[in-house]
Amino acid sequence: MTMAESRQELLAWLNGLLQLNMTKIEQCGTGAALCQVYDSIFLDLPMSRVKFDARTEYAYLENFKILSNTFRKHAIERPIPVPELIKCKMQDNLEFLQWTKKYWDQYYPGGDYDAVARRKGAGGGAAPAMPATGRTSGATAARKPMGGTGAGAQRTNSRQTGGSGASSGVLQQKNAELTETVQGLERERDFYFSKLRDIELLIQQAMDADPTLEEEEGNILKQIQTILYSTEEGFEIPQEAEAGEAAAEEETF
């Protein structure tokens, strides 16, 4: 039985294959590098959609959706432990990367793979981004000068100004991440709502075509319709909204 590669060997292989500068196995938790490993085998992943600069778990999920589609397309039966991988923990990502390397060794078609051209410069040699963690060490914290005036006070004011600029930059970055997350959630909400609406219309058409279905006990369409129209506390449809929808349907039909 062949020994699995070490972290250093896997990082060297990834950086060589993908022309990146990854320093940690945990960076595979963004899904970006993993997507491109499988692109080097199949050459059919939409690499322009892979986010090498992803910094939120929602963005990581977008990358793993691309990878999951590839697994289904090529009938790769290995499950992808997405909830564990996106936490960017070393052990989970190490185990999955070791399996990926074995798969790559078996199915890589050979020849040169131009990683930068395939991702059209995205990532540009930089390692996939990860959210910043940890706190500033006390050893690097600025010390308050003994004097309140003169050069010492000027240096303090300079540091405070720089600190304000850094804080503003962090807030802007956080705001951008939250905006990206909200936009992603809204897209996902609209996607699932449209699916449910399509199901609702199909059931209604079937009911209209055969009114006897309405009285049948245990009818599966009726059960699905009941689930669609059920509500929970805090999610009831206001009466005004129901009246507006009914009026709209009367005008339409």
Buried (B, 14 or more C-beta within 10 A) or exposed (E): EEEBBEBEEBBEBBBEBBBBEBEBBBBBBBBBBBBBBBBBBEEEBEBEEBBBEBBBBBBBBBBBEBBBEBBEEEEBEEEBEBEBBBEBEEEBBBBBBBEBBEBBEEEEEEEEBEBBEBBEEBBEEEBBBBBEEEEEEEEEEEEEBEEEEEEEEEEBEEBEEEEEEEEEEEEEEEEEBEEBBEEBEEEEEEEEEEEEEEBBEEBEEEBEEEEEBEEEEEBEBBEBBEEEEEEEEEEEEEEEEEEEEEEEEEEEE
